[in-house]
Amino acid sequence: MSKNESPWKLAHLNYACVKDQRFEVAVLPLGCTEPHNLHLPYGTDTLEGDAIGEAICRVAHDKGARVVLLPTIPYGTTSNQRGLPLSMNVNPSTLHAVITDLVNALDVCGIRKLLLLNSHGGNELKPLMRELFGQTGVRIFLCDWFRALGDVYSEIFDAKDDHAGEMETSIMLACYPELVGKHPDGTLTADDGATRPTRFDAVNSGWVSITRPWQGLTTNTGAGNPHAATADKGRKAIDLLANRIGQFLAELSDSEIDEKFPF
């Protein structure tokens, strides 16, 4: 791919394209490798990070942002799926160490603004951001992209999506339809994503938390009904994310780091 087609996508650039560029903002998508009901691939979170990362950086670049998209990290924290075949867990401390090393690499390169674009709910990154605050010249921002749809979610989707439900299936239908499992009649090869309550009202009500053991919570790892998903819903969600997060990246690129930053 030539430098003119995606000059923000590091994996497709060569040194001749990069060495004279001055990037202001790096975007690091974070995915995971784990089962997603019976119909979505193990790489769903990583593929979503790829697609949404490209969409937001394209919009930001078109707005004049000096942005670079780093390759998506394909492994995340999925310890609550231990026992499920090929659910590839990376402990939080390991993931934090990898991100810290990449932050240090950006600092050496003189890139002082970083957006962590998170695709996996198990990747809890706020503690790392607090630990790195004041320890690096890189200013770190976090976007769990699925939360950026919160205020308009019900305008696009019919049902809540916790894992491999309507939202994720719609995005995969829009971006990677060939990877979505279907029966010969076109229906999804998925169950309804029903989840089981615990025996404790406090946990079910949300004011006591646990790390949910996924094999007890779900039937086939899905949490959220995917059967109302459509590619059109997925495209609407991606367009909204691209415009919202792309605009933020453009503003971040233009913003000077001074003693009052980010205020």
Buried (B, 14 or more C-beta within 10 A) or exposed (E): EEBEEBBBBBEBBEEEBBEEEEBBBBBBBBBBBBBBBBBBBBBBBBBBBBBBBBBBBBBBBEBEBBBBBBBBBBBBBBBBBEEBEEBEBBEBEEBBEEBBEBBBEBBEEEBBBBBBBBBBBBBBBEEBBEEBEEEBBBBBBBBBBBEBBEEEBEEBBEBBBBBBBBBBBBBBBBBBEEBBEEEEEEEBEBBBBEBEEBEEEEBEEEEEEEEBBBEEBBBBBBBBBBBEBBBEBBBBBBEBBBEBBBBBBBEBBEBEEEEEEEE
